[in-house]
Amino acid sequence: MALAVFVGSLLGTMALGVPIAFALLLSGICLMFVLGNFDTQILASNLLDGADNFPLMAIPFFILAGELMNAGGISKRIIAFAMSLVGHIRGGLGYVAIIASVIFAGLSGSAVADTAALGAILIPMMVRAGYDRNRSAGLIAAGGIIAPIIPPSIPMIIFGVTSGVSITKLFMAGIIPGLLLGVSLALCWAWVVRKDKVEVQPRKSAKEVFAAGKQAIWALILPAIIIGGLRGGIFTPTEAAVVAAFYAFFVGIVIYRELKFQHLYKLLVSAAKTTSVVMLLAAAAMVSAWLITVANIPAQVTTLLTPFLDNQILLLFMINILVFIVGTAMDLTPTILILTPVLMPLVIGAGIDPVYFGVLFILNNCIGLLTPPVGTVLNVACGVAKIGMDDIMKGVMPFLIIETLLLIVLILFPALVTVPVHWLIK
């Protein structure tokens, strides 16, 4: 009964167009009435607890770091460096997009931000060079979802806070799957572009490659600082976010000198607006998470999936099918906040490594960003490329398929995630 009330009220309020955060609160209130313990103090207390969480402080600083990097000229230098490396290869601009997506992922942690930044620069270039607009936009969108996998990943911070799993371990566990995403996209791109007649950029000399690398070196250092600091225990994920924000500020102001003090107010306001959305969602989800526990909903879900508990791979397939379906209708952050407290007891009870599950869970949710009708990354790519949803679906489909196949491979071969993370954490 409690499960039906919670799901029904949540889906009903969302169908009416109620914002996700308020839909979570309303569904929580409905659940409280069913349980017979409605109390406004419980709502207020859990809302405050949801926002008053130190690891969540990493989110505003990573968001600010992304804003500072885009305004400070780091983005275009990364693209110029990637262009110098592979721009002369057949389909080179596609490989530039993939390499830039991987590098950007180690800087911002936001799929939407990376898609918007790369799309605005690369899609017009690719169209002028003769590439299909729909396919170009699809590749940029597919590359954008690498950002939530490779550290610093904002969704992994949210998952870690919600589940109690080490954020540092999640960051380390995301490195290899994120790189595999880049490799799989490159292989898929090589296949889809093999017959296209497109312009090839002139081969850059070794001197030009060195010059481009020298310009981009300040951007390339940041992921190494974050990963090295986390692995060495020098700072926590929250402190890493502060380091990233200060580093981006320093490079933009002192090194590249494209970031001006008069830009800061606008950048701070933009970062604050994005942060407020995430924090309100986290606070509202805490209310639902507490009530989900009180109503014993995880036990009800466990009962439904009991036939699969003895087979970890089959259980993971069932969970990921559920997450994939939910991801087509719900954005990344609310999906993590809603499903994590429901699924984690089941995962732990089945003996599945929670860090490994976290990577699969985030990757599956990221794939949901490429599926309509919600598909946030798709909508951003559509806006940048000035095409419709039907058009971009044609372009993104090969990349969506290859990324889904990679998810299946990771389910079948968990060592691809678990072995590297044990080495990186040592």
MIFI-46385 format. One line per field, with one value per residue (C-alpha): residue number from 0; residue in three letters; x, y, z. Coordinates in steps of 0.25 Angstrom, whole numbers, plus 2048, in hexadecimal, padded with zeros to 3 digits. Example, Ala and Ser with C-alpha at 12.3 -4.5 7.8 and 13.67 -1.06 7.14 Angstrom:
2
i = [0, 1]
aa = [ALA, SER]
xx = [831, 837]
yy = [7EE, 7FC]
zz = [81F, 81D]
% end
This chain:
426
i = [0, 1, 2, 3, 4, 5, 6, 7, 8, 9, 10, 11, 12, 13, 14, 15, 16, 17, 18, 19, 20, 21, 22, 23, 24, 25, 26, 27, 28, 29, 30, 31, 32, 33, 34, 35, 36, 37, 38, 39, 40, 41, 42, 43, 44, 45, 46, 47, 48, 49, 50, 51, 52, 53, 54, 55, 56, 57, 58, 59, 60, 61, 62, 63, 64, 65, 66, 67, 68, 69, 70, 71, 72, 73, 74, 75, 76, 77, 78, 79, 80, 81, 82, 83, 84, 85, 86, 87, 88, 89, 90, 91, 92, 93, 94, 95, 96, 97, 98, 99, 100, 101, 102, 103, 104, 105, 106, 107, 108, 109, 110, 111, 112, 113, 114, 115, 116, 117, 118, 119, 120, 121, 122, 123, 124, 125, 126, 127, 128, 129, 130, 131, 132, 133, 134, 135, 136, 137, 138, 139, 140, 141, 142, 143, 144, 145, 146, 147, 148, 149, 150, 151, 152, 153, 154, 155, 156, 157, 158, 159, 160, 161, 162, 163, 164, 165, 166, 167, 168, 169, 170, 171, 172, 173, 174, 175, 176, 177, 178, 179, 180, 181, 182, 183, 184, 185, 186, 187, 188, 189, 190, 191, 192, 193, 194, 195, 196, 197, 198, 199, 200, 201, 202, 203, 204, 205, 206, 207, 208, 209, 210, 211, 212, 213, 214, 215, 216, 217, 218, 219, 220, 221, 222, 223, 224, 225, 226, 227, 228, 229, 230, 231, 232, 233, 234, 235, 236, 237, 238, 239, 240, 241, 242, 243, 244, 245, 246, 247, 248, 249, 250, 251, 252, 253, 254, 255, 256, 257, 258, 259, 260, 261, 262, 263, 264, 265, 266, 267, 268, 269, 270, 271, 272, 273, 274, 275, 276, 277, 278, 279, 280, 281, 282, 283, 284, 285, 286, 287, 288, 289, 290, 291, 292, 293, 294, 295, 296, 297, 298, 299, 300, 301, 302, 303, 304, 305, 306, 307, 308, 309, 310, 311, 312, 313, 314, 315, 316, 317, 318, 319, 320, 321, 322, 323, 324, 325, 326, 327, 328, 329, 330, 331, 332, 333, 334, 335, 336, 337, 338, 339, 340, 341, 342, 343, 344, 345, 346, 347, 348, 349, 350, 351, 352, 353, 354, 355, 356, 357, 358, 359, 360, 361, 362, 363, 364, 365, 366, 367, 368, 369, 370, 371, 372, 373, 374, 375, 376, 377, 378, 379, 380, 381, 382, 383, 384, 385, 386, 387, 388, 389, 390, 391, 392, 393, 394, 395, 396, 397, 398, 399, 400, 401, 402, 403, 404, 405, 406, 407, 408, 409, 410, 411, 412, 413, 414, 415, 416, 417, 418, 419, 420, 421, 422, 423, 424, 425]
aa = [MET, ALA, LEU, ALA, VAL, PHE, VAL, GLY, SER, LEU, LEU, GLY, THR, MET, ALA, LEU, GLY, VAL, PRO, ILE, ALA, PHE, ALA, LEU, LEU, LEU, SER, GLY, ILE, CYS, LEU, MET, PHE, VAL, LEU, GLY, ASN, PHE, ASP, THR, GLN, ILE, LEU, ALA, SER, ASN, LEU, LEU, ASP, GLY, ALA, ASP, ASN, PHE, PRO, LEU, MET, ALA, ILE, PRO, PHE, PHE, ILE, LEU, ALA, GLY, GLU, LEU, MET, ASN, ALA, GLY, GLY, ILE, SER, LYS, ARG, ILE, ILE, ALA, PHE, ALA, MET, SER, LEU, VAL, GLY, HIS, ILE, ARG, GLY, GLY, LEU, GLY, TYR, VAL, ALA, ILE, ILE, ALA, SER, VAL, ILE, PHE, ALA, GLY, LEU, SER, GLY, SER, ALA, VAL, ALA, ASP, THR, ALA, ALA, LEU, GLY, ALA, ILE, LEU, ILE, PRO, MET, MET, VAL, ARG, ALA, GLY, TYR, ASP, ARG, ASN, ARG, SER, ALA, GLY, LEU, ILE, ALA, ALA, GLY, GLY, ILE, ILE, ALA, PRO, ILE, ILE, PRO, PRO, SER, ILE, PRO, MET, ILE, ILE, PHE, GLY, VAL, THR, SER, GLY, VAL, SER, ILE, THR, LYS, LEU, PHE, MET, ALA, GLY, ILE, ILE, PRO, GLY, LEU, LEU, LEU, GLY, VAL, SER, LEU, ALA, LEU, CYS, TRP, ALA, TRP, VAL, VAL, ARG, LYS, ASP, LYS, VAL, GLU, VAL, GLN, PRO, ARG, LYS, SER, ALA, LYS, GLU, VAL, PHE, ALA, ALA, GLY, LYS, GLN, ALA, ILE, TRP, ALA, LEU, ILE, LEU, PRO, ALA, ILE, ILE, ILE, GLY, GLY, LEU, ARG, GLY, GLY, ILE, PHE, THR, PRO, THR, GLU, ALA, ALA, VAL, VAL, ALA, ALA, PHE, TYR, ALA, PHE, PHE, VAL, GLY, ILE, VAL, ILE, TYR, ARG, GLU, LEU, LYS, PHE, GLN, HIS, LEU, TYR, LYS, LEU, LEU, VAL, SER, ALA, ALA, LYS, THR, THR, SER, VAL, VAL, MET, LEU, LEU, ALA, ALA, ALA, ALA, MET, VAL, SER, ALA, TRP, LEU, ILE, THR, VAL, ALA, ASN, ILE, PRO, ALA, GLN, VAL, THR, THR, LEU, LEU, THR, PRO, PHE, LEU, ASP, ASN, GLN, ILE, LEU, LEU, LEU, PHE, MET, ILE, ASN, ILE, LEU, VAL, PHE, ILE, VAL, GLY, THR, ALA, MET, ASP, LEU, THR, PRO, THR, ILE, LEU, ILE, LEU, THR, PRO, VAL, LEU, MET, PRO, LEU, VAL, ILE, GLY, ALA, GLY, ILE, ASP, PRO, VAL, TYR, PHE, GLY, VAL, LEU, PHE, ILE, LEU, ASN, ASN, CYS, ILE, GLY, LEU, LEU, THR, PRO, PRO, VAL, GLY, THR, VAL, LEU, ASN, VAL, ALA, CYS, GLY, VAL, ALA, LYS, ILE, GLY, MET, ASP, ASP, ILE, MET, LYS, GLY, VAL, MET, PRO, PHE, LEU, ILE, ILE, GLU, THR, LEU, LEU, LEU, ILE, VAL, LEU, ILE, LEU, PHE, PRO, ALA, LEU, VAL, THR, VAL, PRO, VAL, HIS, TRP, LEU, ILE, LYS]
xx = [800, 80B, 813, 807, 803, 811, 813, 805, 806, 814, 810, 803, 809, 813, 809, 802, 80F, 813, 822, 829, 82E, 81F, 81A, 823, 81E, 810, 812, 819, 80D, 803, 80C, 80B, 7FC, 7FC, 805, 7FD, 809, 807, 810, 815, 821, 826, 825, 82D, 837, 83A, 83A, 845, 84D, 84C, 853, 85C, 866, 875, 878, 86D, 876, 87E, 873, 872, 881, 882, 877, 87E, 88B, 884, 87F, 88D, 893, 889, 88B, 89A, 89D, 8A1, 896, 89B, 8A9, 8A5, 89E, 8AA, 8B3, 8AA, 8A9, 8B9, 8B9, 8AE, 8A8, 8B0, 8AA, 89D, 892, 89C, 892, 88A, 896, 899, 88B, 88E, 89B, 896, 88A, 894, 89D, 891, 88B, 897, 895, 886, 87E, 872, 86C, 863, 86F, 878, 86E, 86A, 879, 87E, 871, 872, 880, 881, 873, 874, 883, 87E, 872, 87B, 885, 87A, 876, 867, 861, 858, 864, 86D, 863, 861, 870, 872, 866, 86B, 879, 872, 86E, 87D, 87D, 875, 87E, 88C, 88F, 88C, 87D, 872, 868, 872, 873, 864, 864, 86F, 867, 85A, 860, 86B, 875, 883, 883, 892, 890, 885, 88E, 899, 890, 88A, 898, 899, 88A, 88B, 897, 890, 884, 88E, 894, 886, 882, 88E, 88C, 87E, 881, 88C, 881, 876, 87F, 887, 87F, 87D, 883, 888, 893, 8A0, 8A8, 8B6, 8C0, 8C7, 8D6, 8DD, 8DF, 8D1, 8CC, 8D6, 8D1, 8C3, 8C7, 8CE, 8C2, 8B9, 8C3, 8BC, 8AF, 8B5, 8BC, 8AF, 8A9, 8B7, 8B7, 8A9, 8AB, 8B9, 8B4, 8A9, 8B1, 8BC, 8B2, 8B7, 8A9, 89A, 891, 88B, 899, 89C, 890, 896, 8A4, 89D, 896, 8A2, 8AB, 8A1, 8A0, 8AF, 8B1, 8A6, 8AB, 8BA, 8BE, 8B4, 8AF, 8A2, 89A, 897, 893, 886, 882, 882, 875, 86E, 875, 873, 864, 863, 86A, 861, 854, 859, 85D, 850, 848, 851, 851, 842, 841, 84A, 843, 835, 83B, 83F, 831, 82D, 839, 835, 827, 82B, 833, 827, 81D, 827, 826, 834, 82F, 823, 82C, 835, 829, 825, 834, 836, 836, 843, 84B, 853, 858, 860, 861, 852, 84E, 857, 850, 842, 846, 84D, 840, 838, 842, 842, 833, 833, 83E, 836, 82C, 834, 841, 84E, 84E, 840, 841, 84E, 847, 83A, 840, 84C, 846, 83D, 847, 853, 84E, 84B, 859, 860, 857, 85B, 86A, 86C, 878, 871, 87C, 87A, 86B, 86D, 875, 86A, 85F, 865, 868, 85A, 855, 85E, 859, 84B, 850, 850, 842, 835, 82C, 834, 842, 849, 856, 84E, 846, 852, 859, 84C, 84C, 85B, 85A, 84C, 846, 839, 839, 835, 842, 84B, 846, 84A, 858, 85A, 854, 861, 868, 85D, 85D, 86D, 86C, 861, 869, 875, 86B, 868, 877, 879, 86E, 874, 882, 882, 892, 892, 88E, 892, 8A0, 8A5, 89E, 8A5, 8B3, 8AF, 8AB, 8B8]
yy = [800, 80A, 807, 809, 816, 81C, 818, 81C, 82A, 82C, 829, 830, 83D, 83C, 83A, 847, 84E, 850, 853, 846, 84C, 84F, 842, 83B, 843, 841, 832, 832, 839, 82F, 823, 82A, 82A, 81B, 818, 821, 829, 836, 841, 84E, 84D, 840, 847, 853, 84B, 842, 84D, 854, 847, 845, 852, 853, 848, 84C, 843, 84A, 857, 851, 853, 863, 863, 859, 861, 86E, 868, 864, 872, 878, 86F, 872, 881, 880, 87A, 86C, 866, 86B, 868, 859, 858, 85F, 855, 849, 84F, 84F, 840, 83A, 845, 83F, 831, 82D, 831, 839, 843, 838, 833, 841, 841, 834, 838, 845, 83E, 835, 841, 84A, 83E, 83F, 84E, 851, 844, 849, 843, 84F, 859, 851, 84E, 85D, 862, 857, 858, 867, 867, 859, 857, 863, 85F, 851, 856, 85F, 854, 84B, 842, 83F, 849, 83E, 834, 83F, 844, 835, 833, 840, 83B, 82D, 833, 83C, 831, 82D, 838, 832, 825, 82B, 833, 83D, 838, 840, 834, 82B, 835, 835, 825, 825, 82E, 827, 819, 81B, 815, 81B, 827, 825, 816, 81A, 824, 81A, 80F, 818, 81B, 80E, 80D, 81C, 819, 80D, 816, 81F, 813, 80C, 81A, 81B, 80D, 810, 81D, 816, 80D, 817, 821, 818, 81B, 82A, 834, 83F, 849, 845, 84F, 851, 849, 851, 851, 84D, 85B, 85F, 853, 857, 865, 860, 857, 862, 86B, 860, 85A, 862, 85C, 84E, 84F, 851, 843, 83E, 847, 842, 833, 833, 83B, 832, 825, 82B, 82F, 83D, 842, 83E, 83F, 84C, 852, 84D, 855, 862, 85F, 85E, 86B, 872, 86C, 870, 87E, 87F, 87A, 883, 88F, 88E, 884, 886, 893, 892, 891, 89F, 8A3, 8AA, 89C, 896, 89B, 894, 887, 887, 889, 87E, 874, 878, 876, 868, 864, 868, 85F, 853, 856, 858, 84A, 844, 84A, 845, 838, 836, 837, 82C, 824, 824, 821, 816, 80F, 811, 80B, 7FF, 801, 7FB, 7EE, 7EE, 7F0, 7E5, 7DC, 7DF, 7DC, 7D0, 7C6, 7CD, 7CF, 7C2, 7C7, 7D4, 7D6, 7D3, 7DC, 7E7, 7E6, 7E7, 7F3, 7FA, 7F7, 7FE, 80A, 80B, 80C, 816, 81E, 820, 828, 82E, 837, 832, 838, 835, 827, 825, 82B, 823, 815, 815, 813, 809, 800, 801, 7F7, 7ED, 7EF, 7ED, 7E2, 7DB, 7DD, 7E6, 7F0, 7FD, 805, 7FC, 7FE, 80D, 80E, 805, 80D, 81A, 815, 810, 81E, 825, 81D, 821, 830, 82B, 825, 82D, 833, 839, 837, 844, 843, 840, 84D, 855, 84F, 852, 860, 862, 85B, 861, 854, 84C, 841, 837, 83B, 83A, 82C, 827, 82D, 828, 81A, 813, 819, 816, 807, 806, 80D, 803, 7F8, 7FD, 7FD, 7EE, 7EB, 7F1, 7E9, 7DC, 7DF, 7E7, 7E6, 7F1, 7FA, 7F3, 7F0, 7FE, 804, 7FB, 7FF, 80E, 80E, 808]
zz = [800, 804, 7F7, 7EF, 7F6, 7F4, 7E6, 7E2, 7E9, 7E3, 7D5, 7D6, 7DB, 7D0, 7C5, 7CA, 7C7, 7D6, 7D7, 7DC, 7E9, 7ED, 7E7, 7F1, 7FD, 7F9, 7F7, 805, 80B, 805, 80A, 818, 818, 814, 81F, 829, 82E, 827, 82E, 828, 831, 82A, 81D, 821, 829, 81D, 813, 81C, 81D, 80E, 80B, 817, 812, 811, 805, 7FD, 7FE, 7F3, 7E9, 7E9, 7E8, 7DC, 7D5, 7D8, 7D3, 7C6, 7C4, 7C6, 7BC, 7B1, 7B4, 7B5, 7A8, 7AC, 7A4, 796, 799, 79C, 78F, 788, 78E, 78A, 77C, 77B, 77E, 776, 76D, 760, 762, 75A, 762, 76B, 770, 776, 77D, 782, 788, 78F, 795, 799, 7A0, 7A8, 7AC, 7AF, 7B8, 7C1, 7C3, 7C5, 7C9, 7C2, 7B5, 7B2, 7B3, 7AB, 7A0, 79F, 79F, 795, 78C, 78B, 785, 77E, 777, 76E, 76A, 767, 75F, 757, 754, 74E, 75A, 75C, 766, 76D, 76F, 773, 77E, 782, 784, 78C, 795, 797, 79A, 7A4, 7AD, 7B0, 7BA, 7C5, 7C4, 7C5, 7D2, 7D6, 7D4, 7DA, 7D9, 7E0, 7EC, 7ED, 7EC, 7F7, 800, 7FE, 7FF, 809, 7FF, 7FF, 7F5, 7F3, 7EF, 7E6, 7DF, 7DD, 7D8, 7CE, 7C7, 7BE, 7BA, 7B6, 7AD, 7A8, 7A4, 79C, 795, 792, 78C, 784, 77E, 77B, 774, 76C, 767, 764, 75D, 754, 748, 74A, 741, 74B, 74B, 753, 75A, 756, 75E, 769, 76A, 777, 77A, 779, 781, 78C, 78C, 78D, 799, 7A0, 79F, 7A4, 7AF, 7BA, 7B7, 7B6, 7C4, 7CB, 7CA, 7CF, 7DB, 7DF, 7DC, 7E3, 7EF, 7F1, 7EF, 7F8, 803, 802, 801, 802, 7F6, 7FC, 7FE, 7EF, 7EB, 7F1, 7EB, 7DE, 7DF, 7E4, 7D9, 7CE, 7D3, 7D4, 7C6, 7C0, 7C7, 7C7, 7BC, 7B1, 7B5, 7AF, 7BC, 7C1, 7CF, 7C9, 7C4, 7D2, 7D7, 7CB, 7CC, 7DB, 7D9, 7CE, 7D7, 7E3, 7DA, 7D6, 7E4, 7EA, 7E1, 7E5, 7F4, 7F4, 7ED, 7F7, 803, 7FE, 7FB, 809, 80E, 804, 808, 816, 814, 80A, 815, 81F, 816, 813, 804, 802, 808, 7FF, 7F3, 7F8, 7F8, 7EA, 7E5, 7EF, 7E3, 7DE, 7EB, 7E9, 7DC, 7DC, 7CD, 7CB, 7D7, 7D1, 7C3, 7CA, 7D2, 7C5, 7BD, 7C8, 7C8, 7B9, 7B9, 7C4, 7BD, 7B0, 7B8, 7C3, 7C4, 7CA, 7D8, 7DC, 7D7, 7E0, 7EC, 7EB, 7E7, 7EF, 7FD, 7F7, 7EF, 7F9, 803, 7F8, 7F2, 7FF, 803, 7F6, 7F9, 7EE, 7EF, 7F2, 7EB, 7DE, 7DF, 7E0, 7D3, 7CC, 7D2, 7CE, 7C0, 7BD, 7C2, 7B9, 7AD, 7B1, 7AE, 7A0, 79F, 79D, 7A2, 7AD, 7A8, 7AD, 7A5, 798, 79B, 79D, 790, 788, 78D, 789, 77C, 779, 775, 77A, 783, 778, 770, 77C, 77F, 771, 774, 782, 780, 77C, 788, 792, 78D, 78F, 79D, 7A1, 79C, 7A5, 7B1, 7AE, 7AD, 7BB, 7C1, 7BB, 7BF, 7CC, 7CD, 7C3, 7CE, 7DB, 7D7, 7D3, 7DF, 7E9, 7E2, 7E2, 7F1, 7F6]
% end
